Amino acid sequence: MSWGDYRPVFYEVRVPESKKDKENSVASVKIFFVVVAFMILAMLITWLENIVYAWFDKATLWASDTYTALMAMLPF
């Protein structure tokens, strides 16, 4: 080490990484992406559900308005 190098000595230590550690890190990354995919899927389902509910609300309002208008046209 030279005088200009201020890194601590433990930076020079190489820790061997086992195959199991690599498999565990890959598995945790896969789990992370699966969780993110489920979250996006839940957001999409909620968005579609809100669209369907809004459509049904409009449809029921239209049906009730139409029924009221038709009843008002009856002569009795």
C-alpha positions in Angstrom: 0.0 0.0 0.0 1.2 3.5 -0.8 0.8 6.6 1.2 -2.0 7.9 -1.1 -4.2 4.8 -0.7 -6.5 5.3 2.3 -8.6 2.2 1.9 -8.7 0.0 5.1 -6.8 -3.2 5.1 -9.9 -5.4 5.2 -10.7 -4.3 1.6 -7.8 -6.5 0.5 -9.3 -9.6 2.1 -11.1 -11.9 -0.4 -14.0 -13.9 1.1 -14.7 -17.0 -1.0 -18.3 -17.2 -2.2 -19.8 -20.6 -2.1 -22.1 -22.1 -4.7 -24.9 -22.1 -2.1 -24.5 -18.4 -1.5 -24.8 -17.7 -5.2 -27.9 -19.9 -5.4 -29.5 -18.1 -2.4 -28.8 -14.7 -3.9 -30.3 -15.8 -7.3 -33.4 -17.2 -5.5 -33.9 -14.0 -3.5 -33.7 -11.9 -6.7 -36.3 -14.3 -8.3 -38.6 -14.0 -5.3 -38.3 -10.2 -5.4 -39.3 -10.1 -9.1 -42.2 -12.5 -8.4 -43.5 -10.3 -5.6 -43.2 -7.2 -7.8 -45.1 -9.1 -10.6 -47.9 -10.0 -8.2 -48.1 -6.4 -7.0 -48.4 -5.1 -10.6 -51.0 -7.8 -11.3 -53.0 -6.7 -8.2 -52.9 -3.1 -9.4 -54.1 -4.1 -12.8 -57.0 -6.2 -11.4 -58.0 -3.3 -9.2 -57.9 -0.8 -12.1 -60.0 -3.1 -14.3 -62.4 -3.7 -11.4 -62.9 0.1 -10.9 -63.5 0.5 -14.6 -66.2 -2.3 -14.6 -67.8 -0.8 -11.5 -67.9 2.6 -13.0 -69.5 1.2 -16.2 -72.1 -0.7 -14.1 -72.9 2.5 -12.2 -73.5 4.4 -15.5 -75.5 1.5 -16.8 -77.8 1.4 -13.8 -78.2 5.2 -13.8 -79.2 5.0 -17.5 -81.6 2.2 -16.9 -83.3 4.0 -14.0 -83.5 7.2 -15.9 -85.0 5.4 -18.9 -87.5 3.6 -16.7 -88.5 6.9 -15.1 -89.0 8.6 -18.5 -91.0 5.7 -19.8 -93.2 5.7 -16.7 -93.8 9.4 -17.1 -95.1 8.9 -20.6 -97.8 6.5 -19.5 -101.3 8.1 -19.5 -102.4 6.7 -16.2 
